[in-house]
């Protein structure tokens, strides 16, 4: 009973914390905010394609290592 109560309390704390943590910045001021003289989109032109590729390759390597270790353990 005590462990169920602790699990429930922990889950409840995580749910409440996750709703409180998500906060947004106020919208940018009109007429080219962000310190620019012209009207640019918020965030500029930051490339995210290479970051996604890096993240996917690291995830594939990690998964491959897990599979390799699991097969190695089965062979023993």
C-alpha positions as CSV (number, residue, x, y, z in Angstrom):
1,X,0.0,0.0,0.0
2,X,2.8,2.4,0.9
3,X,4.6,1.8,-2.4
4,X,1.4,2.4,-4.4
5,X,0.9,5.6,-2.6
6,X,4.5,6.7,-3.3
7,X,4.2,5.8,-7.0
8,X,1.0,7.7,-7.2
9,X,2.4,10.7,-5.5
10,X,5.5,10.6,-7.7
11,X,3.4,10.4,-10.9
12,X,1.2,13.2,-9.7
13,X,4.2,15.4,-9.0
14,X,5.6,14.7,-12.5
15,X,2.3,15.5,-14.2
16,X,1.9,18.8,-12.3
17,X,5.6,19.7,-12.9
18,X,5.3,19.1,-16.6
19,X,2.3,21.4,-17.0
20,X,4.0,24.2,-15.0
21,X,7.3,23.9,-16.9
22,X,5.9,24.5,-20.4
23,X,5.9,28.3,-20.7
24,X,6.2,30.4,-23.8
25,X,8.0,33.7,-24.4
26,X,5.9,36.6,-25.3
27,X,5.5,37.2,-29.0
28,X,8.1,39.4,-30.7
29,X,7.3,43.1,-31.2
30,X,5.8,44.0,-34.5
31,X,7.7,45.7,-37.3
32,X,11.0,43.8,-37.2
33,X,11.8,43.1,-33.6
34,X,14.8,41.1,-32.5
35,X,17.1,44.0,-33.1
36,X,16.7,44.0,-36.9
37,X,15.8,46.9,-39.1
38,X,13.9,44.7,-41.5
39,X,11.0,42.4,-40.8
40,X,12.5,38.9,-40.3
41,X,10.9,35.8,-39.0
42,X,11.5,34.9,-35.4
43,X,14.4,32.5,-35.0
44,X,16.3,33.7,-38.1
45,X,17.6,31.1,-40.5
46,X,19.2,28.6,-38.1
47,X,19.8,25.3,-39.9
48,X,18.4,22.3,-38.0
49,X,18.9,19.6,-40.6
50,X,22.5,18.7,-39.5
51,X,21.4,18.5,-35.9
52,X,18.6,16.1,-36.6
53,X,21.0,13.9,-38.7
54,X,23.5,13.9,-35.9
55,X,20.8,13.0,-33.3
56,X,19.5,10.1,-35.5
57,X,23.0,8.7,-36.2
58,X,23.8,8.7,-32.5
59,X,20.5,7.0,-31.7
60,X,21.3,4.4,-34.4
61,X,24.7,3.8,-32.9
62,X,23.3,3.5,-29.4
63,X,20.7,1.0,-30.6
64,X,23.3,-1.0,-32.5
65,X,25.4,-1.3,-29.4
66,X,22.5,-2.5,-27.4
67,X,21.7,-5.2,-29.9
68,X,25.3,-6.2,-30.1
69,X,25.6,-6.5,-26.3
70,X,22.3,-8.5,-26.1
71,X,23.5,-10.9,-28.8
72,X,26.9,-11.3,-27.1
73,X,25.2,-12.0,-23.8
74,X,23.0,-14.7,-25.5
75,X,26.0,-16.4,-27.0
76,X,27.6,-16.8,-23.5
